[in-house]
Amino acid sequence: MAMTWHPTPYPGVRYREHDSRLHAGEKDRYYSIRCKIRGRDIERGLGWASSGITPEHARNELAKLRASLRETSGHATGVRRRKSTVSFSRFWERDYLPFLKKSKAPSSVAVETGIYSNWLGPSFGDLPLGRLTADRLESLVADVLEANRSPRTARYIVSVISRVWNLALEKNYDLPENPCPRVSVSSAGRTIRLARPAEMRKMLGVLSRRNGDLHDAVILALFCGLNPGELFRLSWAAVDLARGTIVVRESRHRRSRMIYLPSPVNELLAKRNWESFSRTGGMQLTDFVFPRKAGLKREWFSRAFERIALEEGWNKKSAQRRERITFATFRHMYAIWLITGGIGLSTVAELMGHKTISLLQKYARFAPSPEALCRSVLDAEWKSLLEPPSA
């Protein structure tokens, strides 16, 4: 999924916003600088505002980068050709790792070092940088997904390689165009395990006893298509119990949308609303439907469900990712139920907050044919003709 970048008053400096993390009362911002040298776009990520990066700091770093490129561009002839044969591992240890430690937080350094140890070093360690092609990257992505890692992990690994490549261009290595933008990482072809009705009844019964908040969150994911981030942001101001609707506000990746609640879900929220009011002795519309608790990360719905699923035997610890039931499974089931019922892909995409139907193409096989829909409508009309008139 493409990231949304925003401009700043300083040309060449831009930022993107974190999905959930706040800093100084607004979404945390990740700053990046860009410039062009010999027809090639050079980009360098600087870091988050919460780590001390400001637009002014980014502007100064951009000026330093341009000065460095101007200084090296005049005497790079010959040097760049010799450097093009350096191996990936040598460049990582000698150039990229010092740059990483200087520009990123220790947690980011640890993550990227782990990626190098587990994936990049074994795959490309002895390979010259100039021979790192899109085909080789796609092979690595296939290995990552085959090893039961998520598409998001694969995309992050590709982004690390892209940063390595851009730094090599800055240092005048004789390299072709960055191959990373040509690598597609998609989960469209991966199978999804769905819960059968009997499994769902059992799960909901267990969750209602073990964790009431998680039980209600699963219901909203299953019948409203809400993801964990939307559940955490959901406040009572967005819930209209009289009309039976929820307004999901616009986020970085998804547009605002209206969700119409099934009657049982509306009753569940009404009960939850009354319990919250009784427990606190009063409530503001800005209060969250699922109050945030100290020490719990934003993904706790997913993590809590995964823990209970292992303890209850719904998932096996050794099972691959596509064989497990996760919290995301319920949002998938919401989409499949609608599509199976004859709702068009474009309508389902709108209800789920997707801008296009591309993410729903993997569900297209569940859609009934037009002939089957016609038959079901006519069967219903035939059945109504046979029913005796009401007294």
C-alpha distance (Angstrom), angle and dihedral (degrees) to the residues before:
residue distance angle dihedral
M1 . . .
A2 3.78 . .
M3 3.81 119.0 .
T4 3.80 120.3 -125.7
W5 3.81 113.1 -125.5
H6 3.80 123.5 -162.7
P7 3.83 126.5 -155.3
T8 3.80 125.1 -123.3
P9 3.83 129.9 -152.0
Y10 3.82 86.9 -95.2
P11 3.83 115.8 77.4
G12 3.78 111.6 -124.1
V13 3.81 93.6 25.4
R14 3.79 119.5 100.4
Y15 3.81 138.7 157.0
R16 3.78 143.0 -157.3
E17 3.80 126.8 -150.1
H18 3.79 128.6 -119.8
D19 3.80 114.9 -116.4
S20 3.79 95.6 -125.6
R21 3.79 115.0 -7.3
L22 3.80 116.2 104.1
H23 3.81 129.6 -152.5
A24 3.81 125.7 -177.5
G25 3.79 91.3 -9.6
E26 3.80 97.2 -51.8
K27 3.80 138.3 72.1
D28 3.78 114.0 -64.8
R29 3.82 112.2 -104.1
Y30 3.79 129.3 -141.7
Y31 3.83 111.9 -151.7
S32 3.79 126.2 -149.5
I33 3.82 133.1 177.4
R34 3.81 127.6 -146.8
C35 3.79 136.8 -169.9
K36 3.80 139.0 155.5
I37 3.80 127.8 -116.5
R38 3.81 123.9 -179.5
G39 3.80 90.3 -15.6
R40 3.81 94.2 -51.4
D41 3.79 124.8 114.9
I42 3.80 112.4 -127.4
E43 3.79 118.5 -163.7
R44 3.79 129.9 -179.2
G45 3.80 126.2 -174.0
L46 3.80 113.2 -139.2
G47 3.80 106.2 -175.5
W48 3.79 145.4 -104.6
A49 3.78 128.7 -42.9
S50 3.81 87.5 -123.9
S51 3.83 87.1 63.0
G52 3.80 91.9 55.4
I53 3.82 101.5 -91.5
T54 3.83 113.7 142.7
P55 3.82 132.2 177.9
E56 3.78 89.3 -107.0
H57 3.81 91.7 51.9
A58 3.81 89.5 48.9
R59 3.83 90.3 50.3
N60 3.82 90.5 53.4
E61 3.81 91.9 48.0
L62 3.80 89.8 50.5
A63 3.81 90.4 53.1
K64 3.83 89.8 51.2
L65 3.80 91.2 48.7
R66 3.80 92.7 50.8
A67 3.79 91.3 48.0
S68 3.80 90.7 50.1
L69 3.79 92.1 49.7
R70 3.80 92.1 48.0
E71 3.80 90.0 50.0
T72 3.81 94.7 50.6
S73 3.80 98.6 38.4
G74 3.79 92.8 72.0
H75 3.82 97.7 57.9
A76 3.80 103.4 27.7
T77 3.81 96.4 103.8
G78 3.80 110.7 119.2
V79 3.79 93.8 4.2
R80 3.79 93.0 75.3
R81 3.81 92.2 52.9
R82 3.79 92.6 53.9
K83 3.78 92.9 47.0
S84 3.80 93.6 52.1
T85 3.81 91.7 80.7
V86 3.81 95.8 57.0
S87 3.81 112.9 123.8
F88 3.77 122.6 -113.5
S89 3.82 92.8 -116.3
R90 3.82 93.3 49.9
F91 3.78 92.3 50.0
W92 3.83 90.2 46.9
E93 3.80 94.0 52.1
R94 3.79 97.8 38.8
D95 3.82 103.0 36.7
Y96 3.79 116.6 6.6
L97 3.82 100.7 44.4
P98 3.85 94.3 52.9
F99 3.81 89.1 46.9
L100 3.82 89.7 48.7
K101 3.80 93.8 51.1
K102 3.79 90.8 48.3
S103 3.80 97.8 47.8
K104 3.83 106.6 31.0
A105 3.78 137.3 60.1
P106 3.84 117.5 -99.5
S107 3.82 90.6 -108.2
S108 3.82 91.0 56.5
V109 3.80 90.7 46.8
A110 3.80 89.8 53.2
V111 3.81 92.4 49.7
E112 3.82 95.1 48.9
T113 3.80 91.9 43.6
G114 3.80 88.5 54.5
I115 3.81 90.4 49.8
Y116 3.79 89.9 52.4
S117 3.81 92.9 48.4
N118 3.82 95.0 46.5
W119 3.80 102.6 35.7
L120 3.78 120.3 0.3
G121 3.80 99.7 46.5
P122 3.83 96.2 47.8
S123 3.82 92.2 43.2
F124 3.82 103.8 39.0
G125 3.82 106.4 8.7
D126 3.82 96.7 116.7
L127 3.80 96.0 29.3
P128 3.83 118.0 109.7
L129 3.79 110.9 -116.7
G130 3.79 92.0 -121.9
R131 3.82 91.3 60.6
L132 3.80 95.2 55.2
T133 3.81 100.3 111.8
A134 3.80 135.0 176.0
D135 3.83 89.5 -105.2
R136 3.80 91.2 58.3
L137 3.81 90.7 47.5
E138 3.79 91.8 50.8
S139 3.80 88.7 51.6
L140 3.81 89.3 53.2
V141 3.81 91.0 49.0
A142 3.82 89.7 52.5
D143 3.82 89.7 51.6
V144 3.81 91.2 49.9
L145 3.82 92.9 51.6
E146 3.80 91.6 43.3
A147 3.81 88.6 54.8
N148 3.81 88.5 61.7
R149 3.81 95.7 -102.5
S150 3.79 119.7 142.5
P151 3.83 124.3 -106.4
R152 3.80 86.9 -114.2
T153 3.83 89.6 60.9
A154 3.81 90.6 48.9
R155 3.81 90.9 51.0
Y156 3.80 90.6 50.2
I157 3.81 91.0 51.8
V158 3.81 90.2 51.6
S159 3.81 90.2 49.5
V160 3.83 89.9 54.1
I161 3.81 90.1 52.7
S162 3.80 89.1 49.2
R163 3.81 91.0 54.7
V164 3.81 90.2 49.1
W165 3.80 89.9 51.3
N166 3.81 94.1 48.4
L167 3.80 91.5 49.9
A168 3.81 89.4 51.2
L169 3.82 89.5 53.4
E170 3.79 89.8 50.8
K171 3.78 89.2 54.0
N172 3.82 91.7 53.0
Y173 3.78 99.7 -106.8
D174 3.77 111.0 163.7
L175 3.80 98.1 -115.0
P176 3.80 134.5 148.5
E177 3.79 123.8 -124.3
N178 3.79 116.3 -48.3
P179 3.85 106.2 -87.4
C180 3.81 95.6 -158.4
P181 3.86 97.7 85.8
R182 3.82 88.2 59.3
V183 3.81 92.5 57.6
S184 3.79 114.8 94.9
V185 3.79 120.5 -156.3
S186 3.78 111.7 -168.7
S187 3.77 135.2 160.6
A188 3.81 92.4 -158.4
G189 3.78 93.5 108.2
R190 3.78 96.8 47.0
T191 3.77 119.3 104.1
I192 3.78 119.6 -118.6
R193 3.77 124.1 -145.0
L194 3.79 111.8 -136.8
A195 3.78 127.9 -162.6
R196 3.79 117.6 -116.3
P197 3.85 118.8 -130.7
A198 3.82 92.3 -103.9
E199 3.82 90.1 50.5
M200 3.79 91.5 48.9
R201 3.81 92.8 51.5
K202 3.79 90.1 50.4
M203 3.81 92.9 46.9
L204 3.78 94.1 49.2
G205 3.79 90.8 48.5
V206 3.80 92.1 52.3
L207 3.81 93.4 44.0
S208 3.81 92.6 50.1
R209 3.81 88.4 58.0
R210 3.80 98.7 40.0
N211 3.81 105.3 35.1
G212 3.80 122.0 6.8
D213 3.82 94.8 -172.1
L214 3.79 91.8 51.6
H215 3.81 90.9 47.4
D216 3.82 91.6 53.9
A217 3.81 91.5 44.4
V218 3.81 90.3 53.7
I219 3.82 90.0 51.0
L220 3.82 91.2 52.8
A221 3.81 91.8 47.1
L222 3.80 91.1 47.6
F223 3.81 99.3 45.7
C224 3.83 102.1 25.1
G225 3.80 103.4 31.7
L226 3.81 94.6 -124.8
N227 3.80 119.1 160.4
P228 3.84 124.1 -145.1
G229 3.81 94.0 -95.8
E230 3.81 91.8 52.6
L231 3.80 91.0 47.1
F232 3.80 91.1 53.4
R233 3.81 92.1 49.2
L234 3.80 94.6 45.0
S235 3.80 111.7 116.7
W236 3.79 130.1 -179.5
A237 3.81 88.9 -108.9
A238 3.82 87.8 70.5
V239 3.82 93.4 50.2
D240 3.82 119.3 83.9
L241 3.79 106.0 -172.6
A242 3.80 93.3 179.3
R243 3.80 92.8 58.4
G244 3.79 94.9 30.2
T245 3.80 96.1 -124.4
I246 3.78 141.4 126.7
V247 3.80 122.8 -155.3
V248 3.80 110.8 -149.1
R249 3.78 108.5 -156.6
E250 3.80 122.3 -133.3
S251 3.79 116.1 -85.1
R252 3.80 131.3 -173.8
H253 3.81 94.2 -86.3
R254 3.80 102.9 23.7
R255 3.77 135.3 54.5
S256 3.81 126.0 -128.6
R257 3.77 114.6 -86.4
M258 3.79 143.8 173.2
I259 3.80 119.9 -119.9
Y260 3.81 120.4 -161.2
L261 3.77 111.0 -146.3
P262 3.80 123.2 -134.8
S263 3.81 110.2 -124.0
P264 3.84 95.9 -106.6
V265 3.82 90.4 51.7
N266 3.80 91.2 48.3
E267 3.82 89.1 51.8
L268 3.81 90.8 48.6
L269 3.81 91.1 53.3
A270 3.81 91.6 45.6
K271 3.82 89.5 53.9
R272 3.79 90.8 46.7
N273 3.80 90.6 49.0
W274 3.80 91.9 52.5
E275 3.81 93.2 46.5
S276 3.81 91.1 51.0
F277 3.81 91.0 48.8
S278 3.80 92.4 48.8
R279 3.79 94.0 46.0
T280 3.81 96.1 49.7
G281 3.80 98.2 33.1
G282 3.79 90.0 -127.6
M283 3.75 138.5 16.2
Q284 3.79 140.1 -151.4
L285 3.79 124.0 -137.8
T286 3.79 88.2 -123.3
D287 3.81 91.0 61.8
F288 3.79 114.7 111.9
V289 3.79 121.3 -109.9
F290 3.80 86.3 -136.1
P291 3.82 104.2 35.1
R292 3.76 113.6 -139.8
K293 3.77 116.2 -115.3
A294 3.79 126.7 -149.0
G295 3.77 114.8 -100.3
L296 3.80 95.7 17.9
K297 3.77 117.9 117.4
R298 3.76 122.3 -136.3
E299 3.82 92.5 -102.9
W300 3.79 94.9 57.5
F301 3.81 94.2 116.9
S302 3.79 89.8 60.1
R303 3.79 94.6 41.3
A304 3.80 94.1 46.3
F305 3.80 91.3 50.2
E306 3.82 92.6 48.3
R307 3.81 90.6 51.9
I308 3.81 93.8 49.2
A309 3.82 91.6 43.9
L310 3.81 90.0 57.2
E311 3.80 93.7 44.4
E312 3.81 92.8 49.1
G313 3.80 93.6 44.9
W314 3.82 96.1 -116.1
N315 3.81 88.3 126.3
K316 3.77 131.4 29.0
K317 3.79 117.4 -130.9
S318 3.80 91.5 -131.6
A319 3.83 94.0 48.1
Q320 3.79 119.0 116.0
R321 3.78 118.6 -110.4
R322 3.80 94.4 -104.1
E323 3.82 90.0 53.7
R324 3.80 95.0 55.8
I325 3.77 131.0 87.6
T326 3.80 107.4 -128.9
F327 3.78 134.4 173.7
A328 3.82 87.9 -95.4
T329 3.82 88.4 60.9
F330 3.81 90.9 76.4
R331 3.80 93.5 56.9
H332 3.82 88.3 49.8
M333 3.80 89.8 51.4
Y334 3.81 90.8 50.7
A335 3.81 89.7 57.1
I336 3.81 93.8 44.4
W337 3.80 93.4 49.1
L338 3.80 91.0 53.6
I339 3.79 94.1 45.3
T340 3.81 92.2 46.2
G341 3.80 88.1 52.4
G342 3.79 90.9 58.2
I343 3.83 100.4 -97.9
G344 3.82 110.1 147.1
L345 3.79 121.6 -112.0
S346 3.81 92.3 -116.7
T347 3.81 91.7 54.9
V348 3.80 92.4 47.1
A349 3.80 90.1 48.6
E350 3.81 89.1 53.1
L351 3.81 91.8 49.3
M352 3.82 91.3 50.0
G353 3.80 94.4 45.5
H354 3.81 97.6 -112.6
K355 3.80 116.9 146.9
T356 3.81 92.6 -146.9
I357 3.80 136.9 19.5
S358 3.81 92.9 -118.0
L359 3.81 93.0 102.1
L360 3.81 90.1 52.4
Q361 3.80 97.5 51.5
K362 3.81 89.8 95.0
Y363 3.83 87.5 64.5
A364 3.81 95.5 49.8
R365 3.81 91.9 99.0
F366 3.82 89.1 66.4
A367 3.82 92.8 60.4
P368 3.82 114.2 106.2
S369 3.78 116.7 -122.6
P370 3.83 118.6 -105.1
E371 3.80 88.4 -112.5
A372 3.81 91.4 55.7
L373 3.81 91.0 49.4
C374 3.79 91.3 50.4
R375 3.80 90.7 49.6
S376 3.82 92.7 50.4
V377 3.81 91.9 50.1
L378 3.80 92.8 49.1
D379 3.81 92.1 44.7
A380 3.80 89.1 54.3
E381 3.81 91.4 50.4
W382 3.82 91.1 48.0
K383 3.80 90.3 50.8
S384 3.82 90.3 51.3
L385 3.82 90.5 54.2
L386 3.81 91.2 54.7
E387 3.77 95.4 49.4
P388 3.81 114.4 98.4
P389 3.82 114.7 -111.6
S390 3.78 115.2 -97.3
A391 3.78 117.2 -106.1
